[in-house]
Amino acid sequence: MSKIQRATSPELEAILGETFPVLDDGFIRVIDYMGNDQSIVQAARVSYGAGTKKVSEDRGLIRYLLRNNHTTPFEMAELKLHVKVPMDAWRQWIRHRTASVNEISSRYSIVTNTAQKTDPNEWRIQGTGNKQGSEGVLDPEIGKKLTQEEEIFQEYAKATYEGRIAKGVAREQARKDIPLCTYTEAYWKMDLHNLLHFLDLRMDPHAQQEIRSYADVIGNEIVAKWVPLTWESFEDYKINARGLTGLEDPLIGALINNQPENAVKLAISYGWLEQGKKGLKNNRERQEFEIKAKRWKLPIPW
């Protein structure tokens, strides 16, 4: 039996250990990886030999697998990262429980003395339609005062923590008032199938801007180099795709066939057109449909 050659990705090899800056003091580094596009193909074909002779055949199979949600072959590739991220963004990140994680412990170590700072023109306004999101930014003059207050608060929190340590307070207790803007570090390992799910959620425009900044780097700067055939498929079938729900399909049909009155009747039956004091009530399903219709340059009949 011939010796098995370890699957490698030349473009990823070239950036191993390279630091990709994120936000004002965060970063992402690739520590290690396992597998590449061919590893996915081999797993799908239950083969230990070399992949097909034609890249086009590998590409076609990967696209078929991703398009039809055959996810197991993508679990045969893994990526390990070293990340430095603000604790509030890390709380969202760690919810993806399919990863293997080892985070720096503030019971053993003095925590990093860096905290995420906000530029005066980066203070976002609370969204009205999406209660967990933001819409636009505050006036920079207001932002300037908020940034000054932020700096004072962060310096006070840092001095309080360091003062406790200097007085001999146990690290596990001294840390209790550390703010969520403080950066933490972790090693984070995940298989490609679950990593793509992470990126699908966290690269979405509705995701919080801070964690989206990390997801964009992981996707565009790392995964795209590691498994280019898979990344191309992922962009085509996930990131840039706009699927239709069972409710939306007949609506699109009505609009294409120039039947706006039927589209309105359908929307009313879905409960999408309920009136409030200031016009149509917010309805997430209707708003998502309107985005798709506008993208396809279809008229909104209500």
C-alpha positions as CSV (number, residue, x, y, z in Angstrom):
1,M,0.0,0.0,0.0
2,S,1.4,3.4,-1.0
3,K,2.3,6.0,1.5
4,I,-0.5,8.6,2.0
5,Q,0.5,12.2,1.3
6,R,-0.9,14.8,3.7
7,A,-3.4,17.1,2.0
8,T,-2.1,20.7,1.9
9,S,-3.3,24.0,0.6
10,P,-0.4,26.1,-0.7
11,E,-2.2,29.4,-0.3
12,L,-3.1,28.6,3.3
13,E,0.4,27.4,4.0
14,A,1.6,30.8,2.9
15,I,-0.4,32.6,5.6
16,L,0.1,30.2,8.6
17,G,0.8,32.3,11.6
18,E,0.2,35.6,9.8
19,T,-1.8,38.1,11.9
20,F,-4.9,39.6,10.3
21,P,-5.9,42.7,12.3
22,V,-9.6,43.1,13.2
23,L,-11.2,46.1,14.9
24,D,-8.8,48.4,16.8
25,D,-6.8,45.8,18.6
26,G,-8.1,42.3,17.7
27,F,-6.7,39.8,15.3
28,I,-7.0,36.3,13.7
29,R,-4.2,33.9,13.0
30,V,-4.3,30.5,11.3
31,I,-2.5,28.0,13.6
32,D,-3.2,24.8,11.8
33,Y,-5.5,23.0,9.4
34,M,-6.5,19.6,8.1
35,G,-7.6,18.8,4.6
36,N,-8.4,20.8,1.5
37,D,-10.9,20.7,-1.4
38,Q,-9.7,17.2,-2.4
39,S,-10.3,15.9,1.1
40,I,-14.0,16.7,0.6
41,V,-14.1,15.0,-2.7
42,Q,-12.3,11.9,-1.5
43,A,-14.6,11.6,1.5
44,A,-17.6,11.8,-0.8
45,R,-16.3,9.1,-3.0
46,V,-15.0,7.0,0.0
47,S,-11.6,6.9,-1.5
48,Y,-8.1,7.1,-0.1
49,G,-6.4,7.6,-3.5
50,A,-5.8,10.8,-5.4
51,G,-8.7,12.8,-6.5
52,T,-10.0,12.9,-10.0
53,K,-7.7,14.0,-12.8
54,K,-9.9,17.0,-13.8
55,V,-10.4,19.9,-11.4
56,S,-13.7,20.5,-13.1
57,E,-15.0,17.1,-11.9
58,D,-14.0,17.9,-8.3
59,R,-15.6,21.3,-8.6
60,G,-18.9,19.8,-9.9
61,L,-19.0,17.3,-7.1
62,I,-18.3,20.0,-4.4
63,R,-21.0,22.2,-5.9
64,Y,-23.5,19.3,-5.9
65,L,-22.7,18.4,-2.3
66,L,-23.1,22.0,-1.0
67,R,-26.2,22.7,-3.2
68,N,-28.0,19.6,-1.9
69,N,-26.9,19.9,1.8
70,H,-24.8,16.7,1.8
71,T,-22.7,18.0,4.7
72,T,-20.7,15.1,6.0
73,P,-17.8,15.3,3.5
74,F,-17.1,18.9,4.6
75,E,-16.6,17.7,8.2
76,M,-13.4,16.0,6.9
77,A,-11.6,19.3,6.8
78,E,-10.8,21.4,9.9
79,L,-9.3,24.8,10.7
80,K,-7.7,26.0,14.0
81,L,-7.5,29.7,14.7
82,H,-6.0,32.0,17.3
83,V,-8.3,34.9,17.9
84,K,-8.3,38.1,20.0
85,V,-11.8,39.5,20.3
86,P,-13.8,41.8,22.6
87,M,-15.7,39.8,25.2
88,D,-19.1,41.0,24.0
89,A,-18.5,39.7,20.5
90,W,-17.0,36.6,22.0
91,R,-20.2,35.9,23.8
92,Q,-22.0,35.6,20.4
93,W,-19.1,33.7,18.9
94,I,-19.0,31.0,21.6
95,R,-22.7,30.2,21.1
96,H,-21.5,28.1,18.1
97,R,-21.0,25.0,20.3
98,T,-19.7,22.7,17.5
99,A,-16.2,24.1,18.0
100,S,-13.3,23.0,20.2
101,V,-12.3,26.0,22.3
102,N,-9.6,26.9,24.8
103,E,-9.8,30.5,26.1
104,I,-7.3,32.4,28.2
105,S,-8.3,32.1,31.9
106,S,-8.4,35.2,34.0
107,R,-8.1,33.0,37.0
108,Y,-4.6,32.1,36.0
109,S,-3.5,35.1,34.0
110,I,-3.6,38.9,34.2
111,V,-6.1,39.7,31.6
112,T,-5.2,41.8,28.6
113,N,-5.1,45.5,29.3
114,T,-6.6,46.4,25.9
115,A,-10.3,47.3,25.4
116,Q,-12.2,48.0,22.2
117,K,-12.6,51.7,21.7
118,T,-15.3,53.5,19.6
119,D,-14.6,56.3,17.2
120,P,-16.9,59.3,17.6
121,N,-18.5,58.6,14.2
122,E,-19.1,54.9,15.0
123,W,-21.9,55.1,17.7
124,R,-24.8,53.2,16.1
125,I,-28.5,54.0,16.6
126,Q,-30.8,51.3,18.0
127,G,-32.9,49.8,15.2
128,T,-36.7,50.1,15.2
129,G,-37.7,47.2,13.0
130,N,-35.0,44.9,14.2
131,K,-34.9,45.2,18.0
132,Q,-31.5,43.4,18.3
133,G,-29.8,45.5,15.6
134,S,-28.8,49.0,14.7
135,E,-29.7,51.5,12.0
136,G,-27.4,54.3,11.1
137,V,-25.1,56.3,13.4
138,L,-25.4,59.2,15.8
139,D,-24.2,62.7,15.1
140,P,-20.4,62.8,15.5
141,E,-20.7,65.7,18.0
142,I,-22.8,63.4,20.3
143,G,-20.4,60.6,19.5
144,K,-17.4,62.7,20.6
145,K,-18.9,63.0,24.1
146,L,-19.7,59.3,24.2
147,T,-16.2,58.4,23.2
148,Q,-14.8,60.7,25.9
149,E,-17.0,59.0,28.5
150,E,-16.0,55.6,27.2
151,E,-12.3,56.4,27.7
152,I,-12.9,57.6,31.3
153,F,-14.9,54.5,32.1
154,Q,-12.4,52.1,30.6
155,E,-9.4,53.7,32.4
156,Y,-11.3,53.6,35.7
157,A,-12.2,49.9,35.2
158,K,-8.6,49.1,34.3
159,A,-7.2,51.0,37.3
160,T,-9.7,49.3,39.6
161,Y,-8.7,45.8,38.4
162,E,-5.0,46.5,38.5
163,G,-5.3,48.1,41.9
164,R,-7.0,44.9,43.3
165,I,-4.2,42.8,41.8
166,A,-1.6,45.0,43.4
167,K,-3.3,44.7,46.8
168,G,-3.1,40.9,46.5
169,V,-6.8,40.2,45.7
170,A,-7.2,36.8,44.1
171,R,-7.3,37.0,40.3
172,E,-10.6,35.0,40.2
173,Q,-12.2,37.8,42.2
174,A,-10.4,40.8,41.0
175,R,-11.7,40.2,37.5
176,K,-15.4,40.4,38.4
177,D,-15.9,44.0,37.3
178,I,-14.0,43.8,34.0
179,P,-16.1,45.4,31.2
180,L,-17.2,43.5,28.1
181,C,-15.2,45.8,25.9
182,T,-12.0,44.0,27.2
183,Y,-10.3,41.8,24.7
184,T,-9.9,38.0,25.3
185,E,-7.9,35.4,23.4
186,A,-8.7,31.9,22.5
187,Y,-7.7,28.9,20.3
188,W,-10.8,27.9,18.2
189,K,-11.0,24.8,16.0
190,M,-14.0,23.8,13.9
191,D,-14.7,21.5,10.9
192,L,-15.5,23.1,7.6
193,H,-19.2,22.1,7.6
194,N,-19.9,23.9,10.9
195,L,-17.5,26.8,10.0
196,L,-19.6,27.5,6.8
197,H,-22.7,27.6,9.0
198,F,-21.0,30.0,11.3
199,L,-20.0,32.2,8.4
200,D,-23.5,32.1,6.9
201,L,-24.9,33.6,10.1
202,R,-22.1,35.9,11.0
203,M,-21.4,37.4,7.6
204,D,-25.0,38.2,7.2
205,P,-25.8,42.0,7.1
206,H,-28.1,41.5,10.1
207,A,-25.2,40.2,12.3
208,Q,-23.6,42.6,14.8
209,Q,-21.0,44.7,13.0
210,E,-18.1,43.6,15.4
211,I,-18.5,39.9,14.9
212,R,-19.2,40.4,11.2
213,S,-15.8,42.0,10.9
214,Y,-14.2,38.8,12.2
215,A,-16.4,36.6,10.0
216,D,-15.5,38.6,6.9
217,V,-11.8,38.0,7.5
218,I,-12.2,34.3,8.2
219,G,-14.2,33.9,5.1
220,N,-12.6,36.1,2.5
221,E,-9.0,36.0,3.7
222,I,-8.7,32.5,5.1
223,V,-11.3,30.0,3.9
224,A,-11.3,31.4,0.4
225,K,-7.5,30.5,0.2
226,W,-7.8,27.2,2.0
227,V,-10.7,25.6,0.0
228,P,-11.3,27.8,-3.1
229,L,-13.7,25.4,-4.8
230,T,-15.8,25.1,-1.7
231,W,-15.7,28.9,-1.1
232,E,-16.9,29.6,-4.6
233,S,-19.8,27.2,-4.1
234,F,-20.6,28.7,-0.7
235,E,-20.8,32.2,-2.1
236,D,-23.0,31.0,-5.0
237,Y,-25.4,28.9,-2.9
238,K,-25.4,30.6,0.5
239,I,-23.9,34.1,0.7
240,N,-25.2,35.5,-2.6
241,A,-28.3,33.3,-2.9
242,R,-31.9,34.4,-2.3
243,G,-34.2,31.5,-1.8
244,L,-38.0,31.6,-1.9
245,T,-40.3,30.4,0.9
246,G,-43.5,28.6,0.2
247,L,-45.4,31.8,0.8
248,E,-43.2,33.9,-1.5
249,D,-43.3,31.6,-4.5
250,P,-46.9,32.3,-5.5
251,L,-46.4,36.0,-4.8
252,I,-43.5,36.1,-7.2
253,G,-45.6,34.3,-9.8
254,A,-48.4,36.8,-9.4
255,L,-46.0,39.8,-9.9
256,I,-44.2,38.2,-12.9
257,N,-47.6,37.6,-14.5
258,N,-48.7,41.2,-13.9
259,Q,-51.3,40.3,-11.3
260,P,-50.7,42.8,-8.5
261,E,-54.2,42.4,-7.1
262,N,-53.6,38.6,-6.6
263,A,-50.3,39.5,-4.9
264,V,-52.1,41.8,-2.5
265,K,-54.7,39.2,-1.7
266,L,-52.0,36.7,-0.9
267,A,-50.1,39.2,1.3
268,I,-53.4,40.0,3.2
269,S,-54.0,36.2,3.7
270,Y,-50.5,35.9,5.2
271,G,-51.1,38.7,7.7
272,W,-48.4,40.9,6.1
273,L,-50.5,44.0,5.5
274,E,-51.9,44.8,8.9
275,Q,-52.3,48.5,9.5
276,G,-51.0,50.4,12.5
277,K,-51.2,54.1,13.5
278,K,-48.4,55.1,11.2
279,G,-49.2,52.8,8.2
280,L,-48.2,49.2,7.7
281,K,-47.0,47.4,10.8
282,N,-43.5,46.1,10.8
283,N,-43.6,42.5,9.5
284,R,-40.2,40.8,9.1
285,E,-41.4,38.3,6.5
286,R,-42.9,41.0,4.3
287,Q,-39.8,43.1,4.6
288,E,-37.6,40.2,3.6
289,F,-39.8,39.5,0.6
290,E,-39.7,43.2,-0.5
291,I,-35.9,43.1,-0.5
292,K,-36.0,40.1,-2.8
293,A,-38.6,41.6,-5.1
294,K,-36.6,44.9,-5.4
295,R,-33.5,42.9,-6.2
296,W,-35.3,41.3,-9.1
297,K,-36.8,44.7,-10.1
298,L,-40.4,43.6,-9.4
299,P,-43.0,46.2,-8.3
300,I,-44.2,46.2,-4.7
301,P,-48.1,46.3,-5.1
302,W,-49.0,47.5,-1.6
